[in-house]
Amino acid sequence: MPLVGVFERRSNEPCRSAVVIENWLEKPMKAQEYAAAQRAMLKEHAPGVEFLEETRYSGAGLSDAHAVRFRTTAKGGARLRQELIAAIEGPLAVSLTMTGLENDGPNWSRLFGGILSSFAITAAQWAREIARGEVAPKEPKSAGRVPAPGLQMSVPVAPGWKLEAEGGALRSPSGSEITIRRSGLSAGSTDELFAEALLRIHRDPGWKPRRWDRGSTPSGWPFFALESVALQTGTWVKKEPLVLREFFVQDEGPVAFRLQASENDAASVEALGAAVFGYSLLPAAERRLAVRESWLSLELAGEWQALGSGTYVRTAQPVTLLMTQRLPGSPGLKTYAESAARTLRSAPDVKSVAREDAREGLFKGIAGWRYGLDFSDADAASVFVRAAWFESGGTLYALTVRGPAGKETEDLFSRAIESVDTEAMKQGR
């Protein structure tokens, strides 16, 4: 899960810092146990660490916290004074590590007092209450299977339900819907997707996380699951609140399943379990991956996976990458293009450049810049990089294809260019 930190601006090392790291615990643990695990890691990765003090920590709103104070040696031999505060709320573990100089002892409160006084877990209430348990049946009833090439899978479909393969949706006769997404996800791993789902629910006052789970599907693919319930307010309260159930599975890439239905809609929950725990991957030759960016729509055939943040990779060797970016507040097309070209040309695996060219021009009425680089990598393999950058209304759009030298990479880049939606660019999408 994510980390955040602040660092002192200094022209020389070392510098003072404060770093917060979050972890989601597999099993219940006390703060003292968690701190002990951190101590063990310090001993392994920071030879010569000197532990000074360990004690229970009392902080505003923290129900279980522990402090460890120690000294380490930085590069160059400078001694550092450090303090680790570990706090536990349910399965959520949060650690604050403050790093100062050896002679900061008398001024520790002045230097880090503000950070310590503000250290709190805003998710404490629901984190204490969330339970681990089954979010959907892991051994669902058997159902007929329907191939969905765009999702790269064969999906079990319960009687009466219909699969809209292109839209990635399973629909029941009563109107319940299970969405399945492989492309366009915001992250490239299940733990990141799970963390983002927790953050989204935490920020929405209309929902509360209620249950979570983690494990593996019968195919051996790891998953995270989150169940959240809609909070009922007002005079007229529904008898059956809405429940949101989300699964994040990692097969050859990440895939997300989502069902929003009433509390007692057992048939929909059963269908969700059948989809998550019963789907299988199609043969590579039958798979498709839909690229659905706001300004680019493209279908990729074969063993392609979406890695999040506009990055798509064909996993079959030799690997091919397709990368997209939308960058509001552009520094200017020429400035960005020249900088991006330098970055591509100076990549560590570029060992010998055979050809390089760049040209500026209009593309369907949009200012554009195209770039090509042919090079040999460390294994003496020939590689093509093809890039195009566009600018409209102060927003910059970047498209890059990298793959083995040859017609296949050139054709992929050409198809991608032709699939660019310039009207969407003109509208700032």
C-alpha positions as CSV (number, residue, x, y, z in Angstrom):
1,M,0.0,0.0,0.0
2,P,1.1,3.6,-0.5
3,L,3.7,5.7,1.3
4,V,4.2,9.4,1.6
5,G,7.1,11.4,3.0
6,V,8.6,14.9,3.6
7,F,12.3,15.5,3.3
8,E,14.4,18.4,4.3
9,R,16.0,20.4,1.5
10,R,19.8,20.1,2.0
11,S,22.6,20.4,-0.4
12,N,24.4,17.6,1.3
13,E,23.5,14.2,2.8
14,P,22.1,13.1,5.1
15,C,18.8,15.0,5.6
16,R,15.9,15.0,8.1
17,S,12.7,13.3,6.9
18,A,9.4,11.8,8.0
19,V,7.9,8.9,6.1
20,V,4.4,7.3,6.5
21,I,3.8,3.8,5.2
22,E,0.5,1.9,5.2
23,N,0.2,-1.9,5.1
24,W,-2.9,-4.2,5.1
25,L,-2.3,-7.1,7.4
26,E,-3.0,-10.7,6.4
27,K,-3.9,-11.6,10.0
28,P,-4.6,-9.7,13.2
29,M,-1.6,-8.3,15.0
30,K,-0.8,-6.0,17.9
31,A,1.3,-2.9,17.4
32,Q,4.1,-4.3,19.5
33,E,4.2,-7.4,17.3
34,Y,4.3,-5.2,14.2
35,A,7.1,-3.1,15.6
36,A,9.0,-6.3,16.4
37,A,8.7,-7.3,12.7
38,Q,10.0,-3.9,11.7
39,R,12.9,-4.3,14.1
40,A,13.8,-7.7,12.5
41,M,13.8,-6.1,9.1
42,L,16.1,-3.3,10.3
43,K,18.6,-5.8,11.7
44,E,18.7,-7.5,8.3
45,H,18.8,-4.4,6.1
46,A,20.6,-1.9,8.3
47,P,23.8,-3.6,9.7
48,G,25.0,-1.9,12.8
49,V,21.6,-0.6,13.9
50,E,21.6,0.3,17.6
51,F,18.2,0.1,19.4
52,L,17.9,2.6,22.2
53,E,14.3,2.3,23.5
54,E,11.0,0.6,22.9
55,T,7.7,1.6,24.5
56,R,4.0,1.8,24.1
57,Y,3.0,5.1,22.4
58,S,0.0,7.2,23.2
59,G,-1.3,9.5,20.5
60,A,-4.6,11.3,19.9
61,G,-7.1,8.8,18.5
62,L,-4.6,5.9,18.3
63,S,-6.0,2.8,20.1
64,D,-2.9,0.6,19.7
65,A,0.6,2.1,19.0
66,H,4.2,1.3,19.8
67,A,7.4,3.3,19.5
68,V,10.9,2.2,18.7
69,R,13.9,4.5,18.9
70,F,17.2,3.6,17.3
71,R,20.4,4.8,15.6
72,T,21.7,3.9,12.1
73,T,24.6,4.9,10.0
74,A,24.0,6.7,6.7
75,K,26.2,6.5,3.6
76,G,29.4,8.4,4.3
77,G,29.4,7.3,7.9
78,A,27.1,10.0,9.5
79,R,25.1,8.7,12.4
80,L,21.3,9.2,12.3
81,R,18.8,9.3,15.1
82,Q,15.5,7.6,14.2
83,E,12.1,7.0,15.7
84,L,9.4,4.5,14.4
85,I,5.8,4.8,15.5
86,A,3.7,1.8,14.5
87,A,-0.1,2.0,14.9
88,I,-2.7,-0.7,14.3
89,E,-6.4,-0.3,13.6
90,G,-8.0,-3.6,12.6
91,P,-6.1,-4.9,9.5
92,L,-4.7,-1.5,8.8
93,A,-1.1,-0.9,10.0
94,V,0.4,2.6,9.7
95,S,4.0,3.4,10.5
96,L,5.6,6.9,10.9
97,T,9.4,6.9,10.6
98,M,11.2,10.1,11.6
99,T,14.9,10.5,10.8
100,G,17.1,13.2,12.2
101,L,20.8,13.9,12.8
102,E,22.8,12.4,15.7
103,N,22.9,15.8,17.6
104,D,19.1,16.5,17.1
105,G,18.3,14.8,20.4
106,P,17.7,18.0,22.5
107,N,15.7,19.5,19.7
108,W,13.6,16.5,18.7
109,S,10.3,17.9,20.0
110,R,10.9,21.2,18.2
111,L,11.8,19.5,14.9
112,F,9.2,16.7,14.8
113,G,6.6,17.8,17.4
114,G,4.2,19.1,14.8
115,I,4.4,15.9,12.8
116,L,3.9,13.7,15.8
117,S,0.9,15.8,17.1
118,S,-0.8,15.4,13.7
119,F,-0.1,11.7,13.3
120,A,-3.6,10.0,13.2
121,I,-5.5,7.3,11.3
122,T,-8.5,8.9,9.7
123,A,-9.8,5.5,8.7
124,A,-9.7,4.3,12.3
125,Q,-13.4,3.8,12.8
126,W,-14.2,1.6,9.9
127,A,-10.8,-0.1,10.1
128,R,-11.7,-1.3,13.6
129,E,-15.0,-2.6,12.4
130,I,-14.2,-4.2,9.0
131,A,-14.2,-8.0,9.2
132,R,-12.5,-10.6,7.0
133,G,-14.9,-13.0,5.4
134,E,-16.4,-14.5,2.2
135,V,-17.6,-11.8,-0.2
136,A,-19.1,-14.2,-2.7
137,P,-19.4,-18.0,-2.8
138,K,-16.0,-19.6,-3.6
139,E,-17.7,-22.9,-4.8
140,P,-20.6,-21.6,-6.9
141,K,-23.1,-23.8,-8.7
142,S,-22.1,-24.9,-12.2
143,A,-23.2,-22.7,-15.1
144,G,-22.8,-22.6,-18.8
145,R,-19.8,-20.9,-20.2
146,V,-19.7,-18.1,-22.8
147,P,-16.4,-17.0,-24.5
148,A,-15.6,-13.2,-24.1
149,P,-12.6,-12.6,-26.4
150,G,-12.4,-8.9,-25.4
151,L,-12.0,-9.9,-21.8
152,Q,-9.7,-12.8,-22.8
153,M,-11.8,-15.3,-20.8
154,S,-14.6,-17.8,-20.9
155,V,-17.2,-16.7,-18.3
156,P,-19.7,-19.0,-16.4
157,V,-23.2,-17.5,-17.0
158,A,-26.0,-18.5,-14.7
159,P,-29.4,-19.5,-16.3
160,G,-31.4,-16.4,-17.2
161,W,-28.3,-14.1,-17.2
162,K,-26.8,-12.6,-20.3
163,L,-23.2,-11.7,-21.1
164,E,-22.6,-8.6,-23.1
165,A,-19.0,-9.5,-24.0
166,E,-18.2,-6.2,-25.7
167,G,-19.3,-4.1,-22.8
168,G,-17.9,-6.5,-20.2
169,A,-21.3,-6.9,-18.4
170,L,-23.3,-9.8,-17.0
171,R,-27.0,-8.9,-16.6
172,S,-29.8,-10.7,-14.8
173,P,-33.5,-10.7,-15.7
174,S,-34.2,-8.5,-12.7
175,G,-31.7,-5.9,-13.9
176,S,-28.7,-6.6,-11.7
177,E,-25.3,-6.1,-13.4
178,I,-21.9,-7.5,-12.9
179,T,-19.2,-5.5,-14.7
180,I,-15.9,-7.0,-15.7
181,R,-13.0,-4.8,-16.7
182,R,-9.5,-5.7,-17.9
183,S,-8.7,-2.5,-19.8
184,G,-8.7,1.0,-18.5
185,L,-7.9,0.1,-14.9
186,S,-6.1,2.7,-12.8
187,A,-3.4,0.3,-11.5
188,G,-1.5,-2.7,-12.6
189,S,-1.8,-5.0,-9.6
190,T,-4.5,-6.3,-7.3
191,D,-3.1,-4.8,-4.1
192,E,-3.0,-1.3,-5.7
193,L,-6.5,-1.7,-7.0
194,F,-7.7,-2.9,-3.5
195,A,-5.9,0.1,-1.9
196,E,-7.6,2.5,-4.3
197,A,-11.0,1.0,-3.7
198,L,-10.5,1.4,0.1
199,L,-9.5,5.0,-0.4
200,R,-12.5,5.7,-2.7
201,I,-15.0,4.3,-0.2
202,H,-13.2,6.1,2.7
203,R,-13.7,9.4,0.9
204,D,-17.4,8.8,0.1
205,P,-19.6,9.6,3.1
206,G,-22.4,7.5,1.6
207,W,-20.6,4.2,1.9
208,K,-18.8,2.2,4.5
209,P,-16.4,-0.8,4.0
210,R,-17.8,-3.8,5.8
211,R,-15.9,-7.0,4.8
212,W,-12.7,-7.9,2.9
213,D,-11.1,-11.1,1.8
214,R,-7.9,-12.3,0.1
215,G,-6.9,-15.6,-1.4
216,S,-6.5,-17.5,-4.6
217,T,-9.1,-18.7,-7.2
218,P,-9.2,-22.4,-8.2
219,S,-6.9,-21.5,-11.1
220,G,-4.3,-20.3,-8.6
221,W,-4.8,-16.5,-9.4
222,P,-4.5,-14.2,-6.3
223,F,-7.4,-11.9,-5.5
224,F,-8.5,-9.2,-3.1
225,A,-12.1,-8.5,-2.4
226,L,-14.0,-5.6,-0.8
227,E,-17.6,-5.4,0.3
228,S,-19.1,-2.0,1.1
229,V,-22.6,-1.0,2.3
230,A,-24.5,2.1,1.5
231,L,-25.3,4.1,4.6
232,Q,-29.0,4.8,5.0
233,T,-30.1,8.3,6.0
234,G,-33.3,10.3,6.2
235,T,-36.8,9.5,7.4
236,W,-37.5,6.8,4.9
237,V,-35.0,4.0,5.3
238,K,-34.9,1.1,2.8
239,K,-35.3,-2.3,4.2
240,E,-32.5,-3.7,2.1
241,P,-29.5,-1.4,1.7
242,L,-27.3,-1.4,-1.4
243,V,-24.1,-3.5,-1.2
244,L,-21.1,-3.0,-3.4
245,R,-18.9,-6.1,-3.9
246,E,-15.6,-5.8,-5.8
247,F,-13.0,-8.4,-6.7
248,F,-9.5,-7.7,-8.1
249,V,-7.9,-10.8,-9.6
250,Q,-4.4,-11.1,-11.0
251,D,-4.2,-13.7,-13.8
252,E,-1.7,-12.8,-16.6
253,G,-2.8,-9.2,-15.8
254,P,-5.3,-7.5,-13.5
255,V,-9.0,-7.8,-13.9
256,A,-11.8,-6.2,-11.8
257,F,-15.3,-7.6,-11.1
258,R,-18.0,-5.3,-9.6
259,L,-21.5,-5.9,-8.4
260,Q,-23.9,-3.4,-6.8
261,A,-27.1,-5.0,-5.6
262,S,-29.5,-5.1,-2.7
263,E,-28.4,-6.8,0.5
264,N,-30.5,-10.0,0.0
265,D,-30.0,-10.5,-3.7
266,A,-28.5,-13.9,-3.3
267,A,-28.8,-14.9,-6.9
268,S,-26.6,-12.0,-8.0
269,V,-24.0,-12.8,-5.4
270,E,-24.0,-16.4,-6.6
271,A,-23.5,-15.2,-10.2
272,L,-20.6,-13.0,-9.0
273,G,-18.9,-15.9,-7.3
274,A,-19.4,-18.1,-10.4
275,A,-17.7,-15.4,-12.6
276,V,-14.8,-14.7,-10.3
277,F,-14.0,-18.3,-9.2
278,G,-15.1,-20.1,-12.4
279,Y,-13.7,-18.1,-15.3
280,S,-10.8,-19.4,-17.4
281,L,-8.5,-17.8,-19.9
282,L,-9.1,-18.3,-23.6
283,P,-6.3,-19.7,-25.8
284,A,-3.9,-16.9,-26.8
285,A,-5.0,-16.9,-30.4
286,E,-8.6,-16.1,-29.4
287,R,-7.9,-13.2,-27.0
288,R,-8.5,-9.5,-27.6
289,L,-7.8,-6.5,-25.5
290,A,-9.7,-3.3,-25.9
291,V,-7.8,0.0,-25.5
292,R,-10.3,2.5,-24.3
293,E,-8.7,5.8,-23.6
294,S,-10.7,9.0,-23.8
295,W,-9.0,9.9,-27.1
296,L,-8.0,6.5,-28.4
297,S,-10.0,3.3,-29.1
298,L,-8.1,0.3,-30.4
299,E,-8.4,-3.5,-30.3
300,L,-5.3,-5.6,-29.7
301,A,-5.2,-9.2,-30.7
302,G,-3.2,-11.9,-28.7
303,E,-1.6,-12.0,-25.3
304,W,-2.0,-8.3,-24.4
305,Q,-2.4,-7.1,-20.9
306,A,-3.3,-3.7,-19.4
307,L,-0.9,-2.6,-16.7
308,G,-2.7,0.5,-15.6
309,S,-2.0,4.2,-16.3
310,G,-2.3,3.8,-20.1
311,T,0.3,1.0,-20.4
312,Y,-0.4,-2.1,-22.4
313,V,2.1,-5.0,-22.9
314,R,2.1,-8.1,-25.2
315,T,3.6,-10.7,-22.9
316,A,4.6,-13.1,-25.7
317,Q,8.3,-12.8,-26.6
318,P,9.6,-10.5,-27.9
319,V,7.7,-8.1,-25.7
320,T,5.8,-5.2,-27.3
321,L,4.6,-2.1,-25.4
322,L,1.9,0.4,-26.2
323,M,1.9,3.5,-23.9
324,T,-0.6,6.4,-23.8
325,Q,-0.6,9.6,-21.8
326,R,-2.8,12.6,-21.4
327,L,-1.0,15.6,-19.9
328,P,-3.0,18.7,-19.1
329,G,-1.0,21.9,-18.7
330,S,1.4,21.1,-21.5
331,P,4.8,22.9,-21.5
332,G,4.4,23.2,-25.3
333,L,4.5,20.5,-27.9
334,K,8.0,21.2,-29.2
335,T,9.5,21.4,-25.7
336,Y,7.9,18.2,-24.6
337,A,8.6,16.3,-27.8
338,E,12.3,17.2,-27.8
339,S,12.6,16.2,-24.1
340,A,10.7,13.0,-24.6
341,A,12.9,12.1,-27.6
342,R,16.0,12.6,-25.6
343,T,14.6,10.4,-22.8
344,L,13.8,7.6,-25.3
345,R,17.2,7.9,-27.0
346,S,19.1,7.8,-23.7
347,A,17.3,4.7,-22.2
348,P,19.8,2.3,-20.6
349,D,19.2,-0.5,-23.1
350,V,19.9,1.7,-26.2
351,K,23.3,0.4,-27.1
352,S,23.6,1.3,-30.7
353,V,21.4,3.7,-32.7
354,A,20.8,2.7,-36.4
355,R,18.3,5.4,-37.3
356,E,16.6,8.4,-35.7
357,D,14.1,10.9,-37.2
358,A,11.7,13.5,-36.0
359,R,9.2,15.7,-37.8
360,E,6.5,18.2,-36.9
361,G,3.2,18.7,-38.7
362,L,-0.6,18.7,-38.6
363,F,-2.6,15.5,-38.1
364,K,-6.3,15.9,-38.9
365,G,-6.1,19.5,-37.9
366,I,-4.2,18.8,-34.6
367,A,-0.6,20.0,-34.0
368,G,1.6,16.9,-33.9
369,W,5.2,15.6,-33.7
370,R,6.3,12.1,-34.8
371,Y,9.5,10.4,-33.7
372,G,11.2,7.2,-34.8
373,L,14.2,5.3,-33.2
374,D,15.8,2.1,-34.5
375,F,18.4,0.6,-32.1
376,S,20.1,-2.5,-30.9
377,D,19.7,-3.5,-27.2
378,A,22.2,-5.2,-24.8
379,D,21.3,-8.6,-26.4
380,A,22.0,-7.3,-29.9
381,A,18.3,-7.5,-30.7
382,S,16.9,-4.9,-33.1
383,V,14.2,-2.7,-31.6
384,F,11.8,-0.1,-33.1
385,V,10.4,2.8,-31.0
386,R,7.7,4.9,-32.7
387,A,6.1,7.9,-30.9
388,A,3.6,10.6,-31.7
389,W,2.8,13.6,-29.6
390,F,-0.2,15.9,-30.1
391,E,-1.4,19.1,-28.5
392,S,-4.8,20.7,-28.4
393,G,-6.2,23.3,-26.0
394,G,-3.2,23.2,-23.7
395,T,-3.4,19.4,-23.2
396,L,-0.7,17.1,-24.6
397,Y,-1.4,13.5,-25.8
398,A,1.4,11.0,-26.1
399,L,1.4,7.7,-27.9
400,T,4.4,5.4,-27.9
401,V,4.9,1.9,-29.4
402,R,8.0,-0.2,-28.7
403,G,8.6,-3.6,-30.2
404,P,10.8,-5.8,-32.3
405,A,12.1,-4.3,-35.5
406,G,9.8,-5.2,-38.4
407,K,6.5,-4.7,-40.1
408,E,4.4,-5.9,-37.1
409,T,5.6,-3.0,-34.9
410,E,5.2,-0.5,-37.7
411,D,1.7,-1.7,-38.5
412,L,0.7,-1.5,-34.8
413,F,1.9,2.1,-34.6
414,S,0.0,3.0,-37.9
415,R,-3.2,1.4,-36.6
416,A,-2.9,3.3,-33.3
417,I,-2.3,6.6,-35.1
418,E,-5.4,6.0,-37.3
419,S,-7.4,5.2,-34.1
420,V,-6.7,8.5,-32.5
421,D,-9.9,10.6,-31.9
422,T,-8.9,14.1,-32.8
423,E,-12.5,15.4,-32.0
424,A,-12.0,14.2,-28.4
425,M,-8.7,16.1,-28.3
426,K,-10.4,19.2,-29.6
427,Q,-12.9,18.9,-26.7
428,G,-10.1,18.4,-24.2
429,R,-11.1,14.8,-23.4
